[in-house]
Amino acid sequence: MSIAILKEGVLAPPISARDQDGKSVTLEEYCGRKVVLYFYPKDDTPGCTKEACAFRDNFPKFNTVGVDVLGVSVDDERKHKKFAEKYSLPFRLIADTEKSIVAAYGVWGLKKFMGREYMGTSRVTYLIDEQGVIEHVWPKVSPENHAEELLAYLQQKT
């Protein structure tokens, strides 16, 4: 199963899951606001930590431009809570333990690392507009610079 990310201009698939605090999360609750939905492979790994901390450090800037940030991985709520607390992450982490969200967004598939093949989540980010439509897709993400890249995109649109 290869990765087939969604395209710009399509309606974002619905989300129904729990965050790191066990609270229900749906995409509908963000209607009327833009949402950065970033998918990452695993809590508390080097690249994922760099990416999450960059979103944390830039979180006030996302708030200023009226954009919410949601992280998604297949880790469970407990791992998300530990990760969020360890790095003081101010945004919600969605626990997609059943892999329904990663599948719906086309980011779950065959990956290769050091000659080994396995199923996993690709580092992909979607910007969802106020009407729930995918406005922009970042299919290849550099964990260190991604938050700034997103902010640059958002600032050029205003």
N, C-alpha and C positions, 0 to 999 in steps of 0.2 A: 504494500500500500504506500504510494508516494504522496508527498505533500502537495495539496492543491489549494492554495490560499484563495480567499474571496477577492473579488474585484471591486474597485471604486464604483459607486453609484448603485450598489445593490443594498437592499434592506438588511441590516445586521440581524443575524439569528437571535432569537430570544435567549435570555440567560435566566436560570433559576438554580441557585446554589446557596452555599453558606460561606460567610467570610471567616476571618481568623477569630472572631468573637462569637461564632455560632449564629450570627444574625443572617436572616434571609437576604439575598441580593437578587434583584431583577434589573434588567436593562430599562424597563419601563419607568422605574423610579427616577431615572435620570433624564426623562423626556423634557425637552426644553433647554437642555444644557449639552455642551459637547463633552465627549468622554474619550480619554485615551485608554484603550484596552490593550494592555501589553501582556504578551504570552512569554513565559520564560520556563526553562527546563526544570530547575530544582532549587528549593530554598537553601540558602547558606552555602552556596558553591561560589567560587571566585567570580566568574562572569556575572552570575545572577545577583550577587551581593553588590558588585560595582554598579550594575544597572539600577537596582532598587535604591541604593544610596544616592545616586545621581538624581533620581526622581524625588527622593526625600529632600535633598539640598535645594532643588529647584521648585519644590512644592508651592511656596508662596507666589512664585511667578505664574504657575499654572492657575492658582486661585485668582490672581489679578486679571488674567485674560478669560476667566469664567469657564475653566476646563477642569473636569474631574479626572482623577487617575485611578484606574483599577488594574491590579496585577492578577494574572491567572496562571496557575500551574496545577499539576495533578497531585501535588502534596495535600495531605489532610489538614484539617483546621488546627490541630495541635502543633504540627510543624510550622504552619503559617504564623501562629501566635508566637511561638518561640523566636522565629525569624524577625517578625515585626517588632517584638520587644527588644531583642538583641541590638537592632539597628535603629530603633525609634522611628519606625516607618509610620507616617501620618495618614496613609491611604489604606484602602481595603485590599486584602488579598483574597481572591476567590479560590476555594478548594474544589477542584473539579476531579474528585476521586473516581467518578464513574466515566470520565473522559468524554462526556457528551458535548461539552463546550469546545474542547480542543478539536474534536471531530467536526463539529458544525462549522467551525471557523477555518478548517482545513490546515491546521498546524500540527496535527498528530500524524506521524508516519515514520518510514524507515530512515534512520540516520546512520552515519558512519563516523567512527572516531577511532583513530589509531588502528586501522585495519579491521575493526570489529563492527558488525552491523547489529542494530537494535532498534526497537520502536521507542519513539520519544517525542517530546514537544520541541518544535522549532521556535527560535527567537524571532517573533513577528509582532508588529504593532499595528493596530487599526485605530484611526481617528474616526469616531462616529459623531455625526452632526446632531443638531437639536431635534431632528425628525426621525432619528434612528437609522439613517442611511450612512453607509461607509463613505466617508469623504476622502480619505487618503490611506494608503497602505505602505508600510515600511517592511518589505520582505526580508531584508538582510540588515541586521542591527548590530552596531558596535556598542557593547554595553557601556563603555566609558563616556561616549559622546552623545548617546541617543536622546537624553532628556533635552540637551541644548539644541540638538537638531530639530526636535519637535517644537520647541519654543520658537526657533527661527522661522519655521514653517508657519506657525500660528501668528507670529508678529507680522509677517509679510502679507497675511490674509486680512489684517485689520487696517 
